[in-house]
């Protein structure tokens, strides 16, 4: 086997291992959160803007219905809670392409993002529901009354990092240029 082929094989193996490791621990009994876009029930939907709060039903399972009345299409949605760690949560959505769940210092963030193809996000005026529990089968309930804060169209952490890196590079370039001009005038 050539050295180049061996490195390519090693790279593919590493990519596979990292992809498996990055996949969330989705056990059948994990509490689930499902975000999707159904019709409102006969009693109506809660009208919300880009920030709102939602509470887990008293039974620990069930659906809460909403209408996006913010006047904006939502390209992401961030839910924050402090009762259940990320490794115990399964996240499912048909409105967004991705759902990541992280816990840092006891604060769990569920971040739904990615639009395009068959993922529209949540359009202005559209209905959506947040389901706590399972659509079928069995899963553990959420803590009764657990409060979530929600925000739509928030800056993604990666975008903020790229902005800061770009600003630092521009400042460094400006400083280098000033130094070069100063040295040129001294000669």
Secondary structure, 3 states (H helix, E strand, C coil): CCHHHHHHHHHHHHHHHHHHHHCCCCCCCCEEEEEECCCCCCCCCEEECCEEEEECCCCCCEEEEEEECCCCCECEEEEEECCCCHHHEEEEECCCCEEEEEEECCEEEEEEECCECCECCECCCCEEEEEECCCCCCCCCCCCCCEEEEEECCCCHHHHHHHHHHHHHHHHHHHHHHHHHHHHHHC
